[in-house]
Amino acid sequence: MEINAKTFEELSITELYEILQLRSAVFVVEQDCAYQDVDGKDQEALHVLGKINGTLKAYARCFGPGRYFPEAAIGRVIVHPDYRGQQYGHLLVEKAIEVIEDYYKTSHIAISAQQHLHDMYHKHGFLQEGEGYLEDAIPHIKMVRKLD
């Protein structure tokens, strides 16, 4: 998988369409969760795109400190259903961490993780902070990585 990061302005129209299509397919349709995915925050995010043969198969967006949490943040972490179980999620998270460290100069990163993904994020140095909560009717936990 080829993984790179782009600002909103650097995304092509095709890439933006693929991002929105993948997020909708998983977060809205697969997870049966009606919510406003196009939230006006993509313009200030760094977009991490994982492509196989030129087609988007994994994605995350990253924010600087103070946007979502006091820490920098990773969100909308997603792997296409046909490509799960092949370690692409781990590669994506590793790249998202690298992007935040390089761009925002911090290793202090938070994520609002779906609770069932606790162990996956823990392998990347994230620790649960606080109690679980519902976000769009799905159990979530805040996890924080503090290495700097």
C-alpha positions in Angstrom: 0.0 0.0 0.0 1.3 3.4 -0.9 0.5 6.0 1.8 0.9 9.7 1.6 -0.5 12.9 3.2 -2.1 15.9 1.6 -3.7 19.1 2.6 -7.2 19.7 1.5 -6.0 22.0 -1.3 -3.7 19.3 -2.6 -6.4 16.7 -3.0 -7.7 16.1 -6.5 -11.4 16.1 -7.1 -11.2 12.3 -7.7 -9.4 11.8 -4.3 -11.9 13.9 -2.5 -14.7 11.9 -4.1 -13.0 8.6 -3.1 -12.6 9.8 0.5 -16.2 10.8 0.9 -17.4 7.6 -0.8 -15.3 5.4 1.5 -16.3 7.3 4.6 -20.0 7.1 3.6 -19.8 3.4 2.8 -18.3 2.5 6.1 -19.4 5.1 8.7 -22.9 5.7 7.4 -24.0 2.5 5.5 -22.0 -0.4 7.1 -22.2 1.0 10.7 -25.8 2.1 10.1 -25.1 5.5 11.5 -26.9 8.5 10.1 -24.6 11.5 10.9 -23.2 14.5 9.1 -19.8 13.2 7.8 -19.2 16.3 5.7 -18.6 18.4 8.8 -16.7 21.5 7.5 -13.4 20.3 9.1 -11.8 18.6 6.1 -10.5 21.9 4.9 -8.2 22.3 7.9 -7.1 18.6 8.1 -4.2 16.7 6.7 -5.5 13.8 4.8 -3.6 10.5 4.9 -4.5 8.3 1.9 -3.6 4.7 1.5 -3.9 3.5 -2.1 -3.5 0.2 -3.8 -3.1 0.3 -7.5 -4.0 4.0 -7.4 -7.4 3.4 -5.7 -8.1 4.6 -2.1 -8.4 1.7 0.3 -7.5 3.3 3.6 -7.8 6.8 5.0 -7.4 9.0 8.1 -7.4 12.7 8.8 -5.1 14.6 11.2 -5.5 17.8 13.1 -3.2 20.1 15.0 -3.4 20.6 18.8 -6.5 22.4 20.0 -8.9 21.5 17.1 -10.6 18.4 18.5 -8.7 17.8 21.7 -5.9 19.8 23.5 -3.6 17.3 21.8 -3.1 16.8 18.0 -5.7 14.3 16.8 -6.3 11.5 14.3 -9.8 10.8 13.1 -11.9 9.1 10.5 -9.5 6.1 10.5 -10.9 3.7 7.9 -9.9 0.6 5.9 -12.0 -0.6 3.0 -13.9 -3.7 4.1 -12.3 -5.9 1.5 -8.8 -5.0 2.8 -9.2 -5.5 6.5 -7.2 -8.0 8.4 -4.1 -7.4 6.3 -2.4 -4.9 8.7 -3.3 -1.9 6.5 -4.9 -0.2 9.6 -1.6 -0.4 11.4 0.3 1.0 8.5 -2.2 3.8 8.2 -2.0 4.7 12.0 1.8 4.6 11.8 1.8 7.1 8.9 -0.8 9.3 10.6 1.5 9.5 13.7 4.5 10.3 11.5 2.5 13.0 9.7 1.5 14.7 12.9 5.1 14.5 14.3 6.5 16.0 11.1 3.9 18.6 10.5 2.8 19.6 14.0 6.0 18.8 15.8 4.4 16.8 18.6 3.9 13.2 19.6 1.1 14.1 22.0 -1.8 12.7 20.0 -5.4 11.9 20.8 -8.0 9.8 19.1 -11.7 9.2 19.7 -11.5 5.4 19.1 -14.3 3.0 18.6 -14.1 0.9 21.8 -13.6 -2.4 20.0 -10.4 -1.0 18.4 -8.7 -0.3 21.8 -6.1 -3.1 21.4 -5.1 -1.9 17.9 -4.5 1.7 19.0 -2.8 0.5 22.2 -0.1 -1.3 20.0 0.8 2.2 18.7 1.3 3.7 22.2 -2.2 5.0 22.8 -3.7 4.7 26.3 -7.3 5.1 27.3 -8.1 8.3 29.1 -11.3 8.6 31.0 -14.5 6.6 30.7 -16.2 5.4 27.5 -18.9 7.4 25.8 -21.3 7.1 22.9 -20.5 9.0 19.7 -23.2 8.7 17.1 -24.6 5.8 19.1 -21.3 3.8 18.9 -19.2 3.1 22.0 -16.0 5.2 21.9 -13.1 5.9 24.2 -10.6 8.7 24.2 -7.1 7.4 23.8 -3.9 9.5 24.1 -0.3 8.9 23.0 2.2 11.0 25.0 5.8 10.5 23.9 7.3 13.9 23.8 
